[in-house]
Structures are given as C-alpha cells and as structure tokens.
Amino acid sequence: MAIVVMFIKKALRTKPLSDTQNALNKKKSSIRVRVEHVFGSIKNEQNGLFVRVIGLSRAATKIGLTNLVYNMRRMTTLSKTTVPAI
C-alpha cells in the first residue's frame, strides 16, 4: 500500500512553485474541499463535532445519526436543484 502525502506545497517569496507542483496542489485541493465542506456544515449547522456521551457504542450512534441528518439535508438540497425529467 502506497502512502500519499496530501500536504499542499507553499511557494516562497524567492522561489515560486513549478507547474507540476501547482497541478498537484490543485488535485489535492479538489479532494480536500469536498471533505471540509461536510465537516464545516456539520460544525456550523448541527452544533459541531463534539460528542459528549459515555461509551463507544453511543458515540458511534451519535456520529452515525449526525451523518444521517447531514445526508438527508444534502438530499433535500439536491432534489430542489435538479431539473425534472420530461
């Protein structure tokens, strides 16, 4: 299994990034933005990622329900924006 480093490269003032590094940054950012939007939505609209329960099974249930609510909200948003079939 290959380990891929997903850190974004940063240019220095005296040394700009190469075209290859810019392309890799763009690819990494496209993956990162999809994940960060999910966590940002959960944090801002569902009162965060803080799990205050005792026990692994209760924590797993709470996280699972939080994900279910996010997916339901996302589904309603997407269903409003889709074009009806003719």
C-alpha positions as CSV (number, residue, x, y, z in Angstrom):
1,M,0.0,0.0,0.0
2,A,1.4,3.3,-1.0
3,I,1.2,6.3,1.3
4,V,0.4,9.6,-0.5
5,V,1.3,12.8,1.2
6,M,-1.6,15.2,0.9
7,F,0.0,18.4,2.1
8,I,-0.3,21.5,-0.1
9,K,3.0,22.9,-1.1
10,K,3.6,26.6,-0.4
11,A,5.7,28.9,-2.5
12,L,8.4,31.0,-1.0
13,R,8.9,34.7,-1.9
14,T,12.1,34.0,-3.8
15,K,11.1,30.6,-5.3
16,P,7.7,30.2,-6.9
17,L,6.1,26.7,-7.4
18,S,6.7,24.8,-10.6
19,D,3.9,23.8,-12.9
20,T,3.9,20.3,-11.6
21,Q,3.6,21.4,-8.0
22,N,0.7,23.7,-9.0
23,A,-1.1,20.9,-10.7
24,L,-0.6,18.6,-7.7
25,N,-1.9,21.3,-5.3
26,K,-5.0,21.7,-7.5
27,K,-5.7,18.0,-7.4
28,K,-5.2,17.8,-3.6
29,S,-7.4,20.9,-3.1
30,S,-10.2,19.4,-5.1
31,I,-10.3,16.4,-2.7
32,R,-9.8,18.5,0.4
33,V,-12.6,20.9,-0.4
34,R,-15.3,18.1,-0.6
35,V,-14.3,16.8,2.8
36,E,-14.0,20.2,4.5
37,H,-17.5,21.3,3.3
38,V,-19.0,18.3,5.0
39,F,-17.3,18.9,8.4
40,G,-17.9,22.6,8.1
41,S,-21.6,22.0,7.6
42,I,-21.8,19.6,10.5
43,K,-19.9,22.0,12.7
44,N,-21.9,25.2,11.8
45,E,-25.4,23.9,11.3
46,Q,-25.6,20.9,13.6
47,N,-23.7,22.3,16.6
48,G,-20.4,20.8,16.0
49,L,-18.3,17.7,16.1
50,F,-18.3,17.5,19.9
51,V,-19.5,14.1,21.1
52,R,-20.5,14.1,24.8
53,V,-21.6,10.6,25.5
54,I,-20.2,7.7,27.6
55,G,-19.3,4.6,25.7
56,L,-18.1,3.7,22.2
57,S,-21.5,2.4,21.0
58,R,-23.3,5.6,22.0
59,A,-20.6,7.7,20.4
60,A,-20.8,5.6,17.2
61,T,-24.6,6.0,17.2
62,K,-24.4,9.8,17.7
63,I,-21.9,10.2,14.9
64,G,-24.0,7.9,12.7
65,L,-27.1,10.0,13.3
66,T,-25.2,13.2,12.7
67,N,-24.1,11.8,9.3
68,L,-27.6,10.6,8.5
69,V,-29.0,14.1,9.2
70,Y,-26.3,15.7,7.0
71,N,-27.1,13.3,4.2
72,M,-30.8,13.9,4.5
73,R,-30.3,17.7,4.4
74,R,-28.0,17.3,1.4
75,M,-30.5,15.1,-0.4
76,T,-33.3,17.7,0.0
77,T,-31.0,20.4,-1.2
78,L,-30.0,18.4,-4.3
79,S,-33.6,17.4,-5.0
80,K,-34.6,21.1,-5.1
81,T,-31.9,21.9,-7.6
82,T,-32.3,19.1,-10.1
83,V,-34.1,19.6,-13.3
84,P,-37.3,17.4,-13.6
85,A,-37.3,14.8,-16.3
86,I,-39.6,15.5,-19.3
